Amino acid sequence: MTTTLTPTDTDVDTAPEGIAPWFVHDRFGMFVHWGLYALPARHEWVMNYEKIPTEQYEKYAKYFDPDLYDPRAWARAAKAAGMKYVVLTTKHHEGFCLWDTRLTDYKATNTPAGRDLVREFVDAVRAEGLRVGFYHSLLDWHHPDFTIDGRHPRRDDSPDEIARLQEGRDMAKYREYLHGQVRELLTDYGRIDYLFYDFSYEVEHHHPVWGGKGKDDWGSQELLALTRELQPGIVVNDRLAIPGDIVTPEQYQPSEPMTVDGVEVPWEACQTINGSWGYFRDNHNHKAPELMIRMLIDGVSKNGNMLLNVGPTARGELDAVATHALDAFAEWMRRHDRSIHGAGASAFEAPVDARYTQRGDRLYLHLFSWPFEHIHLPGLAGKVEYAQLLNDASELSFREIDPSTPALTTGMGGQPAGTLTLQLPVVRPDVAIPVVEIFLREGAR
Ligand code: GLC
């Protein structure tokens, strides 16, 4: 048995204990991966994939000049797309910091950018009325105390060279740095609503020779306590290798609501447009916008959020593909956001090629394929007061066909008892995913 987390109204008064209600309500956020890796423009792991030594990689800092950086434009695009929170990489695994940290010189202020880019981001996101989130990398391939491990760019150097590189490295000092930076980020920028730590690889991605890193390396207990102390009510993910507030399936769609020890937990799928998080010029493996809209719906139908990533260019702009996708979301969400915000899983069983979400007495039927004139909804007979297409609020009729009626030459047969049959127009509404809004009778849910 799992407990259910379906929010019943915009206040989400049934949000599970311990999780900020806004998070379960809002359902949709924007992830922004931005750092020096936008310059090589071939994946945010380029330093690791191409085993680039630190001194060589540092050259990108010299050329980092995001003259078109306009976080207001990012925030506006997010808001129009129906996203309610925006999460920026303050530091990715490469170690470069977008804010004016006091703890390293490897930061935006020492590049042609010449200023604290996190500050501008935070101000812009707040100005649009959105919630502010940070992504912070636990790994750091630039820091001199961060020991070489199986995920480090230098992992394949000769054993002698690795021994030389390891000399004097001290994870205790790195931990101090990590905690110190988190303290800065959670102290100097006002209220921070969300923190995505990334990631632990002691167990799941363990390296046979050089091992991985996990909760003891990060000082996870202390770091989580510090996080909550500085920002009470913040939503923290589960990648410190100790339980957080949410679980974070990455680049796949869970097949049902996620559980831990049989108990349903709040979850958020993080998804990319093309498989890469950072800007990747030559990667054209784009998901169609319609597919991404389906992914959002599919997640909400299982009580999940979606954090959709964009990787701005080194000039600071969203690229055309991201803009196109966000525009498609905006166009769809403008008419359909009430099937997403404040909605969650339904106890009713959706027909084939469809997904239900529910918000109180409203049941939303999302039609991934458009059937010919009729759709049969199990278990809904006698429970529906009214139905309409959500895109234009045009009425849809429905009936319950006597189950004993046989299918005849010109007459549809009855469906299993309890089935309600909706009548649809032949012409599919011209929207990415058509939605039927169903008003349930009192007591029907
Ligand atoms: C992974 C990757 C990373 C990305 C993150 C987003 O753990 O290390 O590059 O930032 O997932 O969830």
Residues whose N, C-alpha, C, O or C-beta is under 5 A from the ligand:
A	BS01	GLC	E44 D198 F199 E250 C270 W277
